[in-house]
Each structure stands twice: as structure tokens, then as C-alpha cells.
Amino acid sequence: EDPVPKEDIKKVLNAIRYAPSARNAQLWRFLVITNPEEIEIIRNAVIKMMKLLESITKKAKIIKYFVPKRIRDIIEDPATLAGLNKFFEHVDKGEDPVFYGAPVVIITYTPEYGDMSGNDVGIALTYGMLAAQSLGLGSCWIGYAQEALSRSKKIRKHFKISKRMNVKGVLILGIPSVKYY
């Protein structure tokens, strides 16, 4: 939960800036959030999305006939409900199973420019994760937050992410509480 120095955040973003992209277009945009209240807005959107998934999973026997196979496989998998139960145990204890208490959230979004936009952001954020590691910072790609931001018009509007843009990644940064040698 310790704040990440602004200079370190700038160094991570600078590393991302040098990442290759299709046609060297670098059409990605980044929104860096360090305000705890703003991070809480995204966290709550993720929790809301997870509650919906939990509800759907509990009704899998009925819903499975109306959803694509990919979703049916998820909601019928016993591990899904077990994972959701664990997630909500952490929420109920007042813990943060979304961002793990990280003080920096970086949202990455792009216009759709073919299949490469997701690949480009993946490469760019990997550059950022490697830079963070070299600075002694921890990082993690938060897929649940990416999904919640992609689905919620209200949250996207709050953060001024145009409907013509697609959220392609959410990365957290923080000072790790555990060191590996």
C-alpha cells in the first residue's frame, strides 16, 4: 500500500513508450490512477461483475441452454464457483482481491485497428512489467478489471474513455511486501 514514487511511474511509462507495435502506430493510451477513491470505483465495478457471474453460475442448469459454449464451459466448471466463493471470502474480510492494495492502476485502451491492438498492448504492458521489476516494483495484469471496464459504460464515461476506444489491459504497480531472492 506504500505509494510508488512518481519518478518510478514515469520510468515504467517511458519503457512502455519504447515497445514495438504494428506499423509502429503505438495507438495505445494510458490512464494512470493513484487516487484511492478512483481505484475504489473500479474495484466496486469488478465486485459487481463478479456477483453477476456468481448468480449466473448458480443458475447454470437453466442458463446453459441459452449461452455460447465458451460461457457454458465456464459456468458449469465447479472451479468457477469455488473461485468466486474464495473471491467473496476475501471481500467479506475487507481484503482487496482485485488490486491487492496496489496504489497504482494503469488502464490501457486503444481504438480497434485489426487484431493487432491486443497484441500491441500486451507487448507494451510487458515492457512496463519488466521495467517495474527492474525498479523493485511489483506488477500484475488484472483481467477482471479489464473485463469490468470493457463492459461498463458508466465507468468508462467516468474515466472519459470514449466508446470508440477498447480497454485492452489493466496493470497494477506497487512496492511488494514480499521479496524473492
N, C-alpha and C positions, 0 to 999 in steps of 0.2 A: 504493500500500500504506500510505500515511500514514493514521493514524486520523482519523476525522471527529469534530469536536467534538460532544459530547452536545447542546449547545445548538442546533447546526445540525440534528441529527437530530430534536430536538423541534420545531423550526420547520417542517421538512418534514412531520412528522406532524400538526402543527397545521393546515397548509394542506390536507392531505388531509381533515381533520375537517370542513372547510367545503364539501367537494364535495357537489353535489346527488346525490340518489338517488331511485329510485322511491318514491313516497309519503313521501319524506324519512325512510325507515326506517333508513338507514345501518347495515345489519346486518353490515357487514364487521368483521373482526377482524384485527389486525396482530400479527405476531411479529417483533421486531427482533433480529437475531442479529449480534453483534460478536465473539464468541468464535471464534478461528480453527479450533479443534478441531471446533466445532459446524458451521461453514461447510464444513469438510472432509467431514463426514458426508454433507451434501447433494451436494457435488461428486462424491464416490465413487458415490452413487446415480445421478447423471446419467451418469457414465462407464460404469457397469454397464448402464444402459438403452441407451446408445449402442452398446455391444458387442453387445447383443442385436439391435439394429437392423442392425448390420453383418452379423451372422450370418444374419439373415433376408434381407437384401439379396443376399448371396452365394448364397442358395438360391432366388432369385426365380423361376427357371424352374419349380421344383416347387411352391413355396408359392402362387404367383399364382392357382392354381385354387381355393384354399381361403380366400381373404381378400376382404373387400369391395373394390369398385372403387377407392375412395379410397386404401386402403392399397396396392393393386396398383399404382396410378399412382406412388406414392412409391417403392416398392421396385424398380420397373422403370426409373425415371428414372436415367440414368447420372450425373447431377449428385449424386444422393443418395450413391452410393458414393464419388465424388470428394470430396464434402464431409466424409464420415466419415473418409476417408483423411487429409485435411488436419487434421481434429479430432485424430486419434490421433497425427499427427506432432507436434503441439503438446504433447500429453500425454507422449509419449515424450521430449521435450526438457525435461520438468519445468515446462512453462509451464501456465498456467491458462486453457484455452479455455472454461471455464464461467462463472466470475465475474470473469475478467481481473484477479485480485488485489485486487478491491474489498474493503474491510474491513467493509462493512455489507451485510447481506442482509435484506430485508423480505419476509416471507411474508404474503400476504393470503388470507383464507379467509372463507367465508360459508355460512350454511345455504342450501339451494336454495329460492328463493322466486319461481319462474317464470323466464322468460327474462331478466329484468332484472338478476339478480345479477351476471352477467358484465359487462354494460354499466356497472353502477354502479361496480364495481371498476375498470374501465377508465378511467372519468372520474376517480375518486378518485386512482388512481395517476398519471394525467396531471397533476392538480393538484400532486401531490408532485414529479413530474419538473420542472414549471415552477418550483416553489419551490426545488428543488435548484439549478437553473440560475441563479436569481437570487442564490443564495448562493455561486456559484462552484464548485458541486459537479457532478460528472458522475453520470449515472444511466443505467440501461439495464434494460429489461424482459427477463427471462431465461426464455424459453418452455420451454427444455429442463428447467430446474429445476422449473418449474410442472408439467410433464408427469411428471417423476420423483416429485415429492411426491404428485401425484394418484394415481399407480399403486402406490406402496409403502406398504403397511400398517405395516411395521416402522418406516419413517422417520416416518410420521405419528404413530405411537404414541410414538416417541422425543421428538417435539416437542409431544406432548399435543394433537394436533389430532384432535378427535372424528370418528368415522366418519360422523356426521351433518353434518359440515361439508365443503365442497368448496373445494379450493385454486383460487383464481381469478387469482392473479398473484404473481410474484416479481420484486422490484425490487432492484437493487444501487445503492449510493451510494459515492462515493469522491472524492478530490481528483484531478482529471485531471492526467495527466503532459503533456498537450498543450493548449495554449491557442489558440483561434481568434479572430481579430480581424476 
